[in-house]
């Protein structure tokens, strides 16, 4: 069994048993560092909206976070995905 398959099985087991998964050292440290740098330097964060409908709206009383979708145009994000 490959290392990735084993990791996926550990994640699944943890989700089933606990409802969440914490896997120490699951990602390569260099990849983590690259993802961190990418996240810190990108400027396309958008305020998170409420509702999946076409009429999505912003409500800063309920959500104050900003989001950015991962894209495959970055080498580190592509590798992570």
Secondary structure, DSSP 4 states (H G I P E B T S, - for coil): --HHHHHHHHHHHHHHHHSS---TT-S-HHHHHHHHHHHHH----EE--B-SSTT-B--TTT---EE----TTSHHHHHH-
